[in-house]
């Protein structure tokens, strides 16, 4: 409490600065929890994870030599997309069920 100024004009400036800072903080929180932004971050996270899975499968699939391989020796893109799609679907289902439990 000793950091507050005692001069009325200085106190007014102090309050104005605190109100502006609080307004910025509230705006940041609103932006952070807005459903569109939450969904975008979730989609970005899923895309990133799908990319990690695709790279991991691509690295191991190049050595498989199976009938579903393409001409370059890698895994068939359809198989890779099906695996990534399944991973995304399972992740979405888990997130959806967690959200339902919280309500």
C-alpha positions in Angstrom: 0.0 0.0 0.0 3.0 2.3 0.4 3.5 2.3 -3.4 0.3 4.3 -4.0 0.9 8.0 -4.4 -0.6 10.4 -1.9 -1.0 13.4 -4.3 -4.6 13.4 -5.8 -3.4 13.9 -9.4 -0.7 11.2 -9.1 -3.3 8.9 -7.5 -5.6 9.5 -10.5 -2.8 8.6 -13.0 -2.0 5.5 -10.9 -5.6 4.4 -11.0 -5.8 5.1 -14.8 -2.7 3.0 -15.4 -4.1 0.2 -13.4 -7.4 0.3 -15.2 -5.7 0.2 -18.6 -3.5 -2.7 -17.5 -6.6 -4.6 -16.2 -8.4 -3.9 -19.4 -5.5 -5.3 -21.4 -5.4 -8.4 -19.2 -9.1 -9.0 -19.5 -8.8 -8.6 -23.3 -6.0 -11.2 -23.4 -8.1 -13.6 -21.3 -11.2 -13.2 -23.5 -9.0 -13.8 -26.6 -7.5 -16.9 -25.0 -10.8 -18.5 -24.1 -12.8 -17.5 -27.1 -14.2 -20.8 -28.7 -13.0 -20.0 -32.2 -9.4 -19.5 -30.9 -9.6 -22.6 -28.7 -10.8 -24.6 -31.7 -8.0 -23.1 -33.9 -5.3 -24.0 -31.4 -6.8 -27.5 -31.0 -6.8 -28.0 -34.8 -3.2 -26.7 -35.0 -2.2 -29.1 -32.3 -3.8 -32.0 -34.2 -2.2 -31.1 -37.4 1.2 -30.9 -35.7 0.7 -34.3 -34.1 -0.5 -35.8 -37.4 2.7 -34.4 -39.0 4.8 -36.1 -36.3 2.9 -39.4 -36.8 3.3 -39.1 -40.6 7.0 -38.5 -40.3 7.4 -41.4 -37.9 5.4 -43.7 -40.2 7.2 -42.4 -43.2 10.6 -43.3 -41.6 9.6 -46.8 -40.7 7.4 -47.4 -43.7 10.3 -46.8 -46.1 11.9 -50.0 -44.9 8.8 -52.2 -45.0 8.9 -53.4 -48.6 5.3 -54.6 -48.5 2.8 -54.9 -51.3 1.1 -51.6 -50.5 4.3 -49.6 -51.0 4.5 -47.1 -53.8 7.3 -47.1 -56.5 9.6 -45.1 -54.3 9.7 -47.7 -51.6 7.6 -45.7 -49.1 4.2 -46.6 -47.7 1.1 -46.0 -49.8 -0.3 -42.5 -49.2 -3.8 -43.9 -48.7 -2.7 -46.1 -45.9 -0.8 -43.2 -44.3 -3.9 -40.9 -44.6 -6.1 -43.6 -43.2 -3.8 -44.0 -40.1 -3.7 -40.2 -39.6 -7.4 -39.9 -40.0 -8.0 -42.7 -37.5 -5.6 -40.9 -35.0 -7.4 -37.6 -35.5 -10.8 -39.3 -35.0 -9.7 -41.0 -31.8 -8.2 -37.8 -30.5 -11.4 -35.9 -31.2 -13.5 -38.6 -29.6 -11.4 -38.5 -26.4 -11.5 -34.7 -26.2 -15.3 -34.8 -26.8 -15.9 -37.4 -24.1 -13.7 -35.4 -21.6 -15.7 -32.3 -22.3 -19.0 -34.1 -21.8 -17.8 -35.4 -18.4 -17.0 -31.9 -17.2 -20.5 -30.6 -17.7 
